[in-house]
Amino acid sequence: GAIMLAMQHTDKVLYGMKVLVCGYGRIGGVLADLLYKLGADVTVAARGDEALSHASSIGCNVVKIGDTVNPEKFKQAIQNSQIIFNTVPSLIFTEELIGNKSSATYIELASCPGGIHLRAAREAGMKIIFAPSLPGRYSPESAGKYIFESIYQNLKERVIYI
């Protein structure tokens, strides 16, 4: 769903496009891998060294969020990106990091409160797309099945039978 939204809201192909994936959990990891396989120039921004190491091992560029050694690296990744996907549900794209001008398309995949300073992003010229809960929106039957299976497996592991 996130890749579909990116293709709908840009006028270029993903191949060769500079893409920033912020967060490298379940969603960010799969998304970064798929974008890389589609030929995008993917940079992963995350806090954890293990996540960054894994992203690097699959071919992505990496940048650490909150890097005290090179804090400008994350800002440069934001400013160089044509599409930004965020999966982190806390404010990480601050007014200072966004800068004055950006033509990036920002796709918010995280739940509230999201990760971007909205006023600053709008003033900078970013296109903002709110897209939480994509599986339920575009594939409700499959999403429901996987949620059920996940809950059922969790209950089973706790020896709770239904």
N, C-alpha and C positions, 0 to 999 in steps of 0.2 A: 504494500500500500504506500509506503513512504517513497519508494522509487517511482511508483506511478505518479504520485503528486509532484515529484521533482520534474518528471518529464512533461507533465501538464502545464507547469508554471514557469518553464524556461523555453527559450526558442533555440536551444542547442542540444546536441546529443550529449549523453553522459561521458562518452568515450573522450578521454583527454581533459575533461573538465576538472577544475580544482574544487574538491569537495572536502569539507571539514565535518567529521563525526565527533560530537562531543559526548563523552561517556562511552565506556566499553564494557557494559554489563551484557545481559542477555540480548537486548535489542540492538545496542550499539555494535556489539561484536558481529552479529549476523549481518547487520546492515553494511558495516565496513567491508566485510568479506565479499558480499554480493556486489557492492559498488566497485571494488577492486577487480573482481572477475569480469565486470562489464567494461573495464578499461579506464575508469575514472582515476584521476590523480588524487588518492585519498590520504588525508592527514587525520589521525586519531588524536584527540585531546582527552587525557584522563589524568586522574590523580595518582593512581597506583603504579608502581614500577612493574609489577607482574603483568598488568593489563597492557602497559606500553610495550613490554618485551614481546608479548604474544602478538600484538598488532604489528610490530616491526617484523616478526618472523613470517607473517603472511604477506608481506610486501608493502605495508602501509608506512607512510611517514608518521612520525610521532612527535608530540609536544606535551609537556607536562603542565597541567593546570596548577597554578600557584607555585611555579618554579621560582625559587629565590635566587638561583644562580643566573638565570637568563629570563627575566620576566617579560622581556619584549618579544620573545619567540611566539608566545601564545597570541599576542596582539597582532603580530605579523601574519600568523596563520589565519586569523579572522579577516584581516584586511585583504589577503590574497585569495580568499575563497569566493567562488561563484555561488555555491550552495552550502548552507550550513544546516546540519541536522543536529538537534539537541535532544538528548535523552536524560539529562540531569535535571531533577525537579527542584533546583535552587538557583538563585541568582548568581550566574557566573559571567554573563555577558553584561558587564557594567557599562555605564556611560563612558567611562575612561577607556575601556577596551574597544568599544565600538568605533570611536573616532568621529570625525566630522562628515565623512562621505563614504557610502558603500552602496554598491549595486547588487549586493548578494541577496539571494533568496534564502530566507530563514524559515526552516520547517521545525515547528515545536512538536516533538513527540512525547515530551514528559508531561506528567500530570501537574496540576496547579501546585505552586504558583508559576511554574515554568522557569526558564533560565535567562530571560532577557529583560533589559531595561527598555520597556516599550516606547516611552517618549523619545529617548535617545535614538533608538533604532528607526523610528518613523522619521525623525528629523534628519537622520543620516541618509535616508532614502531607501532603506531596506524594505523588500517585500516580505511580509510576515504571514505565514500560514500556520494556523493552529490545527493540529492533527492528532490529538490524543485518542486512544482507544480505536486505532485503525482496524484491528482484526474484527472487532464487533461491528464496525461500520460497513466494511466491505465484504466480509466473509462470516456472517453471524453464525451460521450452522457449524462451520469448522471451528470457530472460536469457542462456541459453547461446548463442543465435543472435547476440545483440548483442556478447557478449564475443568470440566467434569473429571476427565482422566487424571488431571493433576491433583485435584482435591481428593478423589477416590484413592489414589496412590499414597497421598499424605496420610489419610485416615488409616489405611491398611498398615502402613509402617508403624503407626502408633497403636496398632491392634484394636482399632475401632471398626467394627463391621456394620455395614448398613444393608 
